Amino acid sequence: MSDLMLDDVDHDLLALLQRDASRTLRDLGDEVGLSPSAVLRRVQRYRAAGLLSHNVAVLDPRHVPEVILSVCLVTIEDDTPEEGRRYRARLLEAPEVQQAYEVSGDYDYVVVLACVGMRHENEVAKRLFQQDPNVKRYTTLFVLDPVRTGAAMPTREPVRGPAPPSGEVRGATD
């Protein structure tokens, strides 16, 4: 995360903004106990620090039936820093790439694509994977049901209540 010091109100406000950034400053302020102007100052601080990068509308893929979502697992041949920068730049240039992660394990990248139809998906796979001389192999997993989509990021560990006394089970009733 950034060097920005976040208090409890910041964490709550960021969680609200990630759920629905279209809410009014007054509505957000009512939720976190701040005036609209105080909410605005905090939001401006998040933007200036780079924590809040942009506001977007998130479409539910179930309502856009022409869209094909796929998860591509990519292994590259040469993993030098220069080749890594070049490949990342290619992924960032492609509007079909919804998410891209450099990962550990058997694969080097996990790439989430959103394409309109199978022909488009094939063209993108050819451009990003097959025609790249540094891609050793890739596997495509097609999303059958987008059970949960989103981009919300936690800003702190979840708050947990105290542990129950020894021998006591939470939720148990007499």
C-alpha positions as CSV (number, residue, x, y, z in Angstrom):
1,M,0.0,0.0,0.0
2,S,1.1,3.6,-0.1
3,D,2.9,5.6,2.7
4,L,-0.5,7.1,3.6
5,M,-1.3,6.6,7.3
6,L,-4.9,5.3,7.5
7,D,-7.1,5.6,10.6
8,D,-10.3,3.6,11.2
9,V,-12.4,6.2,9.4
10,D,-10.2,5.9,6.4
11,H,-10.6,2.1,6.3
12,D,-14.4,2.4,6.6
13,L,-14.6,5.1,4.0
14,L,-12.4,3.2,1.5
15,A,-14.6,0.1,2.0
16,L,-17.7,2.1,1.3
17,L,-16.1,3.7,-1.8
18,Q,-15.1,0.3,-3.1
19,R,-18.7,-1.0,-2.8
20,D,-20.2,2.1,-4.5
21,A,-18.2,5.1,-5.4
22,S,-21.3,6.9,-6.8
23,R,-22.6,7.7,-3.3
24,T,-22.8,11.3,-2.3
25,L,-20.3,12.9,0.0
26,R,-23.2,13.5,2.5
27,D,-24.2,9.9,2.4
28,L,-20.6,8.7,2.9
29,G,-20.1,11.2,5.7
30,D,-23.3,10.0,7.5
31,E,-21.9,6.5,7.4
32,V,-18.5,7.3,8.8
33,G,-19.4,10.3,11.0
34,L,-17.8,13.1,9.0
35,S,-19.1,16.2,7.2
36,P,-19.2,16.1,3.4
37,S,-16.3,18.5,3.2
38,A,-14.2,16.3,5.5
39,V,-15.0,13.3,3.3
40,L,-14.0,15.2,0.2
41,R,-10.6,16.2,1.8
42,R,-9.9,12.5,2.6
43,V,-10.9,11.4,-0.9
44,Q,-8.6,14.0,-2.4
45,R,-5.8,12.9,-0.1
46,Y,-6.3,9.3,-1.3
47,R,-6.1,10.4,-5.0
48,A,-3.0,12.6,-4.4
49,A,-1.3,9.7,-2.7
50,G,-2.2,7.3,-5.5
51,L,-4.2,5.0,-3.3
52,L,-7.5,5.8,-5.1
53,S,-6.5,5.6,-8.8
54,H,-9.8,6.0,-10.6
55,N,-13.5,5.5,-10.4
56,V,-15.1,3.1,-12.8
57,A,-18.4,1.5,-13.6
58,V,-18.3,-2.3,-13.0
59,L,-20.5,-4.3,-15.4
60,D,-22.0,-7.6,-14.3
61,P,-20.7,-10.1,-16.9
62,R,-23.9,-12.1,-16.5
63,H,-25.8,-9.3,-18.2
64,V,-23.5,-9.1,-21.2
65,P,-23.9,-12.6,-22.6
66,E,-21.7,-12.0,-25.7
67,V,-18.6,-11.5,-23.4
68,I,-16.4,-14.5,-22.9
69,L,-14.2,-14.4,-19.8
70,S,-11.1,-16.5,-19.7
71,V,-8.2,-17.1,-17.3
72,C,-4.9,-17.7,-19.1
73,L,-2.0,-19.3,-17.3
74,V,1.2,-18.3,-19.0
75,T,4.8,-19.6,-18.8
76,I,7.5,-17.5,-20.4
77,E,10.9,-18.7,-21.7
78,D,13.2,-15.9,-20.6
79,D,12.4,-14.3,-17.3
80,T,15.0,-11.5,-17.3
81,P,13.8,-8.1,-15.9
82,E,14.0,-6.7,-19.5
83,E,11.8,-9.4,-20.9
84,G,9.4,-9.1,-18.0
85,R,9.0,-5.3,-18.6
86,R,8.4,-6.0,-22.3
87,Y,5.7,-8.6,-21.6
88,R,4.0,-6.5,-18.9
89,A,3.9,-3.6,-21.4
90,R,2.2,-5.8,-23.9
91,L,-0.4,-6.9,-21.4
92,L,-1.0,-3.3,-20.2
93,E,-1.6,-2.2,-23.8
94,A,-4.3,-4.8,-24.5
95,P,-7.7,-3.5,-23.6
96,E,-9.0,-7.1,-23.3
97,V,-6.7,-7.8,-20.4
98,Q,-8.9,-7.2,-17.3
99,Q,-6.3,-8.4,-14.8
100,A,-2.8,-9.6,-15.0
101,Y,-0.6,-11.0,-12.2
102,E,3.0,-12.2,-12.0
103,V,2.8,-15.3,-9.9
104,S,4.9,-18.0,-8.3
105,G,4.7,-21.7,-9.1
106,D,4.4,-23.5,-12.4
107,Y,3.3,-20.4,-14.3
108,D,4.7,-16.9,-14.5
109,Y,1.5,-15.0,-15.2
110,V,-2.2,-15.3,-14.7
111,V,-4.1,-13.2,-17.2
112,V,-7.9,-12.6,-17.1
113,L,-9.3,-11.7,-20.5
114,A,-12.7,-10.3,-21.5
115,C,-13.5,-10.7,-25.2
116,V,-16.7,-10.4,-27.3
117,G,-17.2,-13.8,-28.9
118,M,-14.8,-16.7,-29.5
119,R,-13.3,-15.2,-32.7
120,H,-12.2,-12.2,-30.7
121,E,-10.8,-14.4,-27.9
122,N,-8.8,-16.4,-30.4
123,E,-7.4,-13.2,-32.0
124,V,-6.3,-11.9,-28.6
125,A,-4.8,-15.3,-27.5
126,K,-2.9,-15.4,-30.8
127,R,-1.6,-11.8,-30.3
128,L,-0.7,-12.1,-26.6
129,F,0.5,-15.7,-26.4
130,Q,1.0,-17.6,-29.6
131,Q,2.8,-14.8,-31.5
132,D,5.0,-13.8,-28.6
133,P,8.4,-15.6,-29.0
134,N,9.0,-15.4,-25.2
135,V,5.8,-17.3,-24.3
136,K,6.8,-20.9,-23.8
137,R,3.2,-22.2,-23.2
138,Y,-0.2,-21.1,-22.0
139,T,-3.4,-22.7,-20.9
140,T,-6.8,-21.1,-21.2
141,L,-9.6,-21.7,-18.8
142,F,-13.0,-20.4,-19.9
143,V,-15.3,-19.0,-17.3
144,L,-18.5,-20.9,-17.2
145,D,-20.2,-18.9,-14.5
146,P,-18.8,-15.7,-13.0
147,V,-19.8,-16.6,-9.4
148,R,-18.2,-13.4,-8.0
149,T,-16.4,-10.6,-9.7
150,G,-15.0,-7.4,-8.3
151,A,-11.9,-5.4,-7.6
152,A,-12.2,-4.5,-3.9
153,M,-9.0,-4.6,-2.0
154,P,-8.8,-4.9,1.8
155,T,-7.0,-2.1,3.5
156,R,-6.4,-3.9,6.8
157,E,-6.8,-7.3,8.4
158,P,-10.3,-8.2,9.4
159,V,-11.3,-7.2,12.9
160,R,-11.8,-10.3,14.9
161,G,-13.7,-10.6,18.2
162,P,-12.1,-12.1,21.3
163,A,-11.8,-15.9,21.3
164,P,-14.4,-17.8,23.2
165,P,-13.4,-19.2,26.6
166,S,-11.9,-22.6,26.5
167,G,-14.4,-25.4,25.9
168,E,-17.1,-22.9,24.7
169,V,-18.2,-23.1,21.1
170,R,-19.4,-19.9,19.4
171,G,-22.9,-20.1,18.1
172,A,-23.9,-23.0,20.3
173,T,-27.3,-22.7,21.9
174,D,-28.6,-24.4,25.1
